[in-house]
Amino acid sequence: MLAYFTATNDSDGNPRRAFVKLSDGRPIACWPEGYSGHHAVPGSLRAEAYAAMAWPITVTAATYGKLCRLESPDYWQGDRPSTVALINAARRVWGLA
C-alpha cells in the first residue's frame, strides 16, 4: 500500500510531502514529493501514488523527517534487500526494533 503524508511547509516555504510504501501498516520506503507530484515514485507505482493523493495523512514535521530517513528503493545498488530487511530497517528508524 502507498500512502501520502503531508506536513507543514518548511521555513523557506518548501513543501514537506512524501509517498510512503507500507507493509502491514509499517513504513518500508519513502519518496519525498518535492515539486514532482506523483512522478516522485517509480513508474510502476504512479497510479497508486495518484490515488493516494486523494487521501493525504497529515503528520508533524518531525514524523515527516523520520519518514524521509527511509531509503527509496531507487537508491539501492546491486541486489535489493529482502522484505524482511526492509521491515527491520523501518523498525529501527521508528524505534520499534
Buried (B, 14 or more C-beta within 10 A) or exposed (E): EBBBBBBEEEEEEEBBBBBBBEEEEBBBBBBBBEEEBBBBBEEEBBEBBBEBBEEEEEBEEEBBEBBBEBBBBEEEEEEEBEEEEBBBBBBEBBEEE
